[in-house]
Amino acid sequence: MPAEPILLDFEKPLMEFERSIAQIRQMAEAGNEDVSEQVNQLEFRAAQLRHEIFANLTPDQRLKVARHPSRPSTLDYIQGIFEDWTELHGDRVYSDDPAMVGGVACLKMQDDNDGQPVVIIGQQKGRDTKDNIIRNFGMPQPDGYRKALRLMEHANRFGMPILTFIDTPGAYPGLEAENRGQGEAIARNLREMFSLEVPIICTVIGEGMSGGALGIGIGDRVLMLEHAVYSVISPESCSSILWRDVQHIKEAARSLKITAFDLKSMGIIDQIIPEPPGGAHRAPLVMAQTLKETLANNLLELQAMTGKERRSQRYQKFRSMGQFLE
C-alpha cells in the first residue's frame, strides 16, 4: 500500500476521503471487485472539499503550502521543463554553494524545434535532513550570489535569457557569511541585474523571503505561483521583532501581505500562475507544464523588445513600486 500523502493541519478533513479511497482500492485488488463507481464518488467529493479549502486559505496557511516538504524545487522544475541541462559550479572567488544552483539549458518554445538556450539560476532546498544540511536549507552564502552573478554575466555576454527560481527562507545569516560579504554580494546582484540587456524572468516557486530572495529577483517579469509567498521578512522574524515572540505568526503574515494576490494587487509581481488543486506538490508534472507555457509566453513578449527597452522598462517597474508620503 503506498504511503499516505503528507497533509497539512487545515487539510485534515481530506484525510478520511484519502484513507477510504486507498482502503477500497486495496480491498478491490484482493477480491477482484469493480469499485470504480464508489472510488469516483469519493474522489469527486474529495476534489470538491479540496477546492473549498484551497480557495479560502489564510496567509499563514499559504505559507505552510509554500513550505510543504513535497513541493517541487528548482531542480524538479528544471528536470520537468527544460532539455540539455548542464549545471555550472563555483563563484571563481571562494567555493561552490549547493544552496544556489545554476547552469544552461534549452527551453522549447512555440513552433521552435531547436529551442531557446537559457541560463537558469535558483535556490535549492533539500528533500530530507541530510540533503537539507548539504543545501543549507536553501539559504545561500555569498558564494551562491556571486555564482549567480557570474552566470548572469555569462548569459548577457552570449545573449541568453535568464530565468530565476526563487525559493528560500532568506540568505544565510551566519557570521562566516557576513565576514565574506553577504550584504555586498546581494547588493551587487541588485545593481548588476538592472544593467543586463537580456530578458530576465523571475519566478517565486515557494517562499521568497528577505534580501536572500531579492538577490536573484530583479527581472523584466516577476511571476509567482498561486500558493507561493514573497516578503521582505519572514512572519516568524517579524513576530519576534514586533511582539518579542513567535506566537503572532498569523498576524504577521496577514500584515506583511505575503500572498500572490496581495502582491499582484500592489503591482509588486506581474502574474500569478495557477496551481493544481491542492497545490503544486499534488500534481508536479501538471505544474511544470503550466509553468513552462507561462515562461515561454512571457519570453516571447520580452524578446520582441530591444535590450535598451528592456532595461528602461525594468528600471521603471521597480522605481514605481511603493508610495511616498511627505
C-alpha positions as CSV (number, residue, x, y, z in Angstrom):
1,M,0.0,0.0,0.0
2,P,1.5,3.4,-1.0
3,A,2.4,5.9,1.7
4,E,-0.2,8.4,2.6
5,P,0.4,11.9,1.3
6,I,1.6,14.5,3.8
7,L,-1.4,16.6,4.8
8,L,-1.2,20.0,6.4
9,D,-3.3,20.7,9.5
10,F,-6.1,22.5,7.6
11,E,-6.2,19.5,5.1
12,K,-7.2,17.1,7.9
13,P,-10.8,16.9,6.7
14,L,-9.4,15.3,3.5
15,M,-7.8,12.5,5.4
16,E,-10.9,10.5,5.7
17,F,-11.5,10.5,2.0
18,E,-7.9,9.7,1.2
19,R,-7.9,6.7,3.5
20,S,-11.3,5.5,2.3
21,I,-10.2,5.6,-1.3
22,A,-7.0,3.7,-0.5
23,Q,-8.8,1.1,1.6
24,I,-11.4,0.4,-1.1
25,R,-8.8,0.1,-3.8
26,Q,-6.8,-2.4,-1.6
27,M,-9.9,-4.5,-0.9
28,A,-10.8,-4.5,-4.6
29,E,-7.4,-5.7,-5.6
30,A,-7.6,-8.5,-3.1
31,G,-11.1,-9.6,-4.3
32,N,-11.1,-8.6,-7.9
33,E,-14.2,-6.4,-7.5
34,D,-15.2,-3.4,-9.6
35,V,-15.4,-0.5,-7.2
36,S,-14.8,2.3,-9.7
37,E,-18.1,3.9,-9.0
38,Q,-17.5,4.2,-5.3
39,V,-14.0,5.5,-5.8
40,N,-15.2,8.0,-8.4
41,Q,-17.8,9.3,-5.9
42,L,-15.3,9.7,-3.1
43,E,-12.7,11.3,-5.4
44,F,-15.3,13.8,-6.6
45,R,-16.3,14.7,-3.1
46,A,-12.6,15.0,-2.1
47,A,-11.9,17.2,-5.0
48,Q,-14.8,19.5,-4.1
49,L,-13.6,19.7,-0.5
50,R,-10.0,20.4,-1.6
51,H,-11.2,23.2,-3.8
52,E,-13.2,24.7,-1.0
53,I,-10.2,24.6,1.4
54,F,-7.6,26.0,-1.0
55,A,-9.9,28.7,-2.3
56,N,-10.1,30.2,1.1
57,L,-6.6,29.9,2.5
58,T,-5.4,32.5,5.0
59,P,-1.9,34.0,4.5
60,D,-0.3,31.7,7.2
61,Q,-1.9,28.7,5.6
62,R,-0.4,29.6,2.2
63,L,2.9,29.9,4.0
64,K,2.6,26.3,5.0
65,V,1.7,25.2,1.5
66,A,4.8,27.1,0.2
67,R,6.9,25.2,2.7
68,H,5.4,21.8,2.1
69,P,8.2,19.2,2.1
70,S,7.0,17.6,-1.2
71,R,6.6,20.9,-3.0
72,P,8.6,20.9,-6.3
73,S,12.0,22.6,-6.1
74,T,14.2,24.4,-8.6
75,L,15.8,21.2,-9.8
76,D,12.4,19.5,-10.1
77,Y,11.2,22.2,-12.5
78,I,14.5,22.1,-14.4
79,Q,14.0,18.4,-15.0
80,G,10.3,18.8,-15.9
81,I,10.6,21.8,-18.2
82,F,14.0,22.1,-19.8
83,E,16.2,19.9,-22.0
84,D,20.0,19.6,-22.2
85,W,20.5,20.9,-18.7
86,T,24.2,21.4,-17.8
87,E,24.9,22.6,-14.2
88,L,27.7,25.0,-13.7
89,H,29.6,25.4,-10.4
90,G,31.6,27.8,-8.4
91,D,31.9,31.6,-8.0
92,R,35.6,31.7,-9.1
93,V,36.3,33.5,-5.8
94,Y,35.8,31.1,-2.9
95,S,33.7,28.0,-3.4
96,D,30.6,26.4,-4.9
97,D,27.3,26.9,-2.9
98,P,24.9,24.0,-3.2
99,A,22.0,26.2,-2.0
100,M,22.2,28.1,-5.3
101,V,22.1,26.1,-8.4
102,G,22.7,27.4,-11.9
103,G,23.5,26.3,-15.5
104,V,22.5,26.4,-19.1
105,A,19.6,24.5,-20.7
106,C,17.2,24.6,-23.6
107,L,13.6,25.8,-23.4
108,K,11.4,24.5,-26.3
109,M,9.3,27.5,-27.5
110,Q,6.2,27.5,-29.7
111,D,6.9,26.2,-33.2
112,D,10.6,26.1,-32.4
113,N,12.2,22.7,-33.0
114,D,15.7,23.8,-31.8
115,G,14.6,25.5,-28.6
116,Q,15.9,28.6,-26.9
117,P,19.2,28.4,-24.9
118,V,18.7,29.9,-21.5
119,V,20.6,30.4,-18.2
120,I,18.8,29.1,-15.2
121,I,19.5,30.1,-11.6
122,G,17.6,29.2,-8.5
123,Q,17.7,28.5,-4.8
124,Q,17.6,24.8,-3.9
125,K,16.3,23.2,-0.7
126,G,16.8,19.6,0.4
127,R,14.3,16.8,0.3
128,D,15.4,15.3,3.6
129,T,17.6,16.2,6.6
130,K,20.8,15.0,5.0
131,D,20.1,16.9,1.8
132,N,18.9,20.0,3.6
133,I,22.2,20.1,5.5
134,I,24.1,19.9,2.2
135,R,21.9,22.6,0.7
136,N,21.9,24.7,3.9
137,F,18.1,24.6,3.9
138,G,18.1,26.7,0.8
139,M,19.9,29.6,2.4
140,P,22.7,30.8,0.1
141,Q,26.0,32.0,1.2
142,P,27.8,35.0,-0.5
143,D,29.4,32.4,-2.8
144,G,26.0,31.5,-4.1
145,Y,25.1,35.1,-5.1
146,R,28.5,35.5,-6.7
147,K,28.0,32.3,-8.7
148,A,24.6,33.6,-9.7
149,L,26.1,36.9,-10.9
150,R,28.8,35.1,-12.8
151,L,26.2,33.1,-14.7
152,M,24.1,36.1,-15.4
153,E,27.1,37.9,-16.8
154,H,27.7,34.8,-18.9
155,A,24.1,35.0,-20.2
156,N,24.4,38.6,-21.0
157,R,27.6,38.1,-22.9
158,F,26.2,35.4,-25.1
159,G,22.6,36.8,-25.5
160,M,20.8,34.1,-23.5
161,P,17.7,34.9,-21.5
162,I,17.9,34.5,-17.7
163,L,15.3,32.5,-15.8
164,T,15.5,32.6,-12.0
165,F,13.5,30.4,-9.5
166,I,13.1,31.9,-6.0
167,D,12.6,29.6,-3.1
168,T,14.5,30.5,0.1
169,P,13.8,31.4,3.8
170,G,16.5,34.0,3.3
171,A,20.2,34.4,2.8
172,Y,22.3,32.6,5.4
173,P,22.8,35.0,8.3
174,G,25.9,33.3,9.9
175,L,29.0,35.1,11.0
176,E,31.2,33.5,8.4
177,A,28.8,34.5,5.6
178,E,28.8,38.1,6.9
179,N,32.6,38.1,7.1
180,R,32.7,37.0,3.4
181,G,30.5,39.9,2.4
182,Q,26.9,38.6,2.3
183,G,25.3,42.0,2.1
184,E,27.7,43.3,-0.5
185,A,27.2,40.2,-2.7
186,I,23.4,40.7,-2.7
187,A,23.7,44.4,-3.2
188,R,25.9,43.9,-6.2
189,N,23.4,41.5,-7.7
190,L,20.7,44.1,-7.4
191,R,22.7,46.7,-9.1
192,E,24.0,44.5,-11.9
193,M,20.7,42.9,-12.7
194,F,19.3,46.3,-13.7
195,S,22.2,46.7,-16.2
196,L,21.7,43.4,-18.1
197,E,20.2,43.7,-21.6
198,V,18.9,40.1,-22.0
199,P,15.4,39.2,-20.9
200,I,15.1,38.3,-17.2
201,I,12.1,36.4,-15.8
202,C,12.0,35.7,-12.1
203,T,9.5,33.2,-10.6
204,V,8.7,32.7,-6.9
205,I,8.0,28.9,-6.7
206,G,7.9,28.5,-2.9
207,E,8.9,31.0,-0.3
208,G,10.8,34.1,-1.2
209,M,12.0,35.8,2.0
210,S,14.1,38.9,2.6
211,G,17.1,40.1,0.6
212,G,18.0,36.5,0.0
213,A,15.1,36.2,-2.4
214,L,15.6,39.6,-4.0
215,G,19.2,38.8,-4.8
216,I,18.0,36.9,-7.8
217,G,14.7,38.7,-8.1
218,I,15.2,41.8,-10.3
219,G,13.5,40.9,-13.6
220,D,11.5,42.2,-16.5
221,R,8.7,40.0,-15.4
222,V,8.2,38.7,-11.8
223,L,5.9,35.7,-11.7
224,M,4.6,33.9,-8.7
225,L,2.9,30.5,-8.1
226,E,-0.6,30.8,-6.7
227,H,0.4,29.4,-3.2
228,A,3.9,30.9,-3.0
229,V,4.8,33.7,-0.6
230,Y,7.1,36.7,-1.1
231,S,8.1,39.1,1.7
232,V,10.7,41.5,3.0
233,I,10.9,39.4,6.1
234,S,9.6,36.0,7.3
235,P,6.5,36.1,9.5
236,E,8.5,34.4,12.3
237,S,11.1,37.1,12.3
238,C,8.6,39.8,12.1
239,S,6.7,38.4,15.0
240,S,9.9,38.1,17.0
241,I,10.8,41.8,16.3
242,L,7.4,43.3,16.9
243,W,5.9,41.1,19.6
244,R,9.1,39.7,21.1
245,D,8.0,36.1,20.5
246,V,6.9,33.8,17.6
247,Q,3.3,33.4,18.7
248,H,1.9,36.1,16.4
249,I,2.8,34.5,13.0
250,K,-0.8,34.7,11.8
251,E,-1.0,38.4,12.4
252,A,2.4,39.0,10.9
253,A,1.6,37.0,7.8
254,R,-1.6,39.0,7.3
255,S,0.1,42.3,7.9
256,L,3.0,41.6,5.6
257,K,0.8,40.9,2.6
258,I,2.8,37.9,1.6
259,T,0.4,36.2,-0.8
260,A,0.5,36.3,-4.6
261,F,-2.9,38.0,-4.7
262,D,-1.9,40.8,-2.3
263,L,1.4,41.4,-4.2
264,K,-0.4,41.4,-7.6
265,S,-2.9,44.0,-6.4
266,M,0.0,46.2,-5.3
267,G,2.0,45.8,-8.5
268,I,4.9,44.0,-6.9
269,I,4.5,41.0,-9.2
270,D,3.3,40.8,-12.8
271,Q,1.4,37.5,-13.0
272,I,0.0,34.7,-10.8
273,I,0.5,31.2,-12.1
274,P,-2.4,28.9,-11.0
275,E,-1.5,25.7,-9.2
276,P,-3.3,22.3,-9.5
277,P,-6.0,21.7,-6.9
278,G,-4.3,21.1,-3.5
279,G,-1.0,22.8,-4.5
280,A,1.9,22.2,-6.9
281,H,3.0,19.1,-4.9
282,R,-0.2,17.3,-5.8
283,A,0.5,17.3,-9.5
284,P,4.1,18.4,-10.1
285,L,4.1,17.4,-13.8
286,V,1.0,19.4,-14.4
287,M,2.5,22.4,-12.6
288,A,5.7,22.1,-14.6
289,Q,3.8,22.2,-17.9
290,T,1.8,25.2,-16.8
291,L,5.0,27.0,-15.7
292,K,6.7,26.1,-19.0
293,E,3.9,27.6,-21.0
294,T,3.9,30.7,-18.9
295,L,7.7,31.2,-19.2
296,A,7.6,30.7,-22.9
297,N,4.8,33.2,-23.4
298,N,6.5,35.8,-21.3
299,L,9.8,35.2,-23.0
300,L,8.3,35.6,-26.5
301,E,6.9,39.0,-25.4
302,L,10.2,40.2,-24.0
303,Q,12.3,39.0,-27.0
304,A,10.2,41.4,-29.2
305,M,11.8,44.3,-27.3
306,T,15.3,45.7,-27.6
307,G,17.8,45.4,-24.8
308,K,17.6,49.1,-24.2
309,E,13.8,49.0,-24.0
310,R,14.0,46.1,-21.5
311,R,16.5,47.9,-19.3
312,S,14.4,51.0,-19.2
313,Q,11.2,49.1,-18.5
314,R,12.8,47.1,-15.8
315,Y,14.1,50.3,-14.1
316,Q,10.7,52.0,-14.3
317,K,9.0,48.8,-13.0
318,F,10.9,48.8,-9.7
319,R,11.2,52.6,-9.5
320,S,7.4,52.9,-9.4
321,M,6.9,50.4,-6.5
322,G,5.7,51.8,-3.2
323,Q,4.2,55.0,-2.0
324,F,5.9,58.1,-0.7
325,L,4.4,60.4,1.9
326,E,5.7,63.9,2.7
